[in-house]
Structure formats: C-alpha cells, structure tokens
Amino acid sequence: MPTDFPDDATLCAAIELADRALSIHNSQPWQWRIGPHSLNLHLRHEVRSSYTEPDGRGLIVSCGAALHHASIALCALGWRTGIRRLPNPGQSDHLASLRLHGGPPADVEIAMAAAIPRRQTDRRTYSPWPVAMGDIALMGAHAARHGVTMRRIETTDALLGFGQHRISSPDPADEVLEALDSGVVLALGTAIDDLGSQLRAGEATSAVLLTATVQGLASCAVTEVLEVADTRDALRENVFDAMYFPQMLLRVGWAPIIGNP
C-alpha cells in the first residue's frame, strides 16, 4: 500500500465512525470497499432488494449520510478527501469513491468528527427554549455546501397534515409539554430528483445533524411522511414553491432536562 494512503487502523477508525450515520429504518445499506488508492462506497444488494420503499430513496440518503461521516472522520484524522460520486456509470451500486491525500483538518471538521459519537436520535418533546436563528442559518449554510436547499417548515400540522411522530399520551401533563415544544422542522430539498441528488441530500443531512450536535441541540429524522408520494408532492408545492424536491425532514430543538433519551 502506498505511503500516501491511510493505514488500515486509520481506515477502520473512519469506517467505524461512518457506520454511526443516520440510517433510515436502521437499514445501514452501505458497504465500504478499500481499493489501492481509494475508499469506495457501495449500496448493499440484499438491503435494496428487501427495502419496502418503491424508489429506494431512503437507502441512498442513508448512504449519503455515511459518506459525509466518513469524509469528516478522515479529515479529522489528517486525510483530505476528494469525492467522486457515481464514478462507475455501469455499476449503479457504486455510489462514491474517495481519493485521499494528507492534510490538516479545519476546526469545523474536528468539531463535527467529535460530534459523531454524541449524535443520537431523540424523538422526545423538546424544551420551550427556542432554537436560535443563527443556529438555523448555520445548519442551512452547511446544507448548501452540498448543493442542498434547507427550508424551515413553519406550520407542519396545518400545512401538511402530519405531526411530529411521537407516541401520543393521555396524560394532560404530556400534552402541556408538547404545546411548549419549541423544536423546529427543517426540510432538505434538491433541484433534481436523481440518484446523485439523493446522495448529496444524505451528505447534507449528516452535515445538519452534526452541526446541531455541535451546537448542543437534539435532533431526529422524520421519514415516514416522505415515503408517501402525495405528502412529498405537498411538501414540494407548499414548502419549496415547486422548485425543489423534498428529500429529508429533520426535527431539531433543545432536549428536555429530564435525562437521556
């Protein structure tokens, strides 16, 4: 193996962090293959064949999240990444190839990499503390770096007819807590709805979630509604003015001070 390529321990550490990425339905549909000069991301055949979503969108978004996790981890370990998406037109399962070269990490990459083990899905009712506009803007900026547009959904229930996907409780105290929830719902969309765009949406999803974690915010994905074509159409029309295709919904807020999820 050439001296300008990471050793096995470095690659294993990066892959271990990449495997912590958001995975819709806990599918972990990715597979890593180490080449002579690159690290390659593939879609697992067996997961694709058993996945219930007709277009497999969630699988590609999940793989994109793992791709970003791997890139951030490698950067933090001193290896800059050049990503070639869909490098093999004749092999659609080959989603990305990462070419690596040594280089110092940026502060934001170190912070994001450190956030990977801390990020977890938190579907609880969030606290009444509002999410700062500056934090939302920062998350949107990180999404934009991947060619993905982020919009805040102002009125989810009235506009789209879906809730925040929590188990309802007859306890009046729980209803009061939900009413005080100041979490925000963020929609990620792409100008084109193809494989490459879905992969980039996954990368942006990872960037937004890790940014939220760095800022001390809790987060979770809201995926069920995107599996329904009519709801995706409503999102595209009402949230993105029919200009972008919705790829992911994320809920972000301050965790309640009542213990870990």
Order of alpha helices (4+ residues) and beta strands (2+ residues): alpha-beta-beta-alpha-alpha-beta-beta-alpha-alpha-beta-alpha-alpha-beta-alpha-beta-alpha-beta
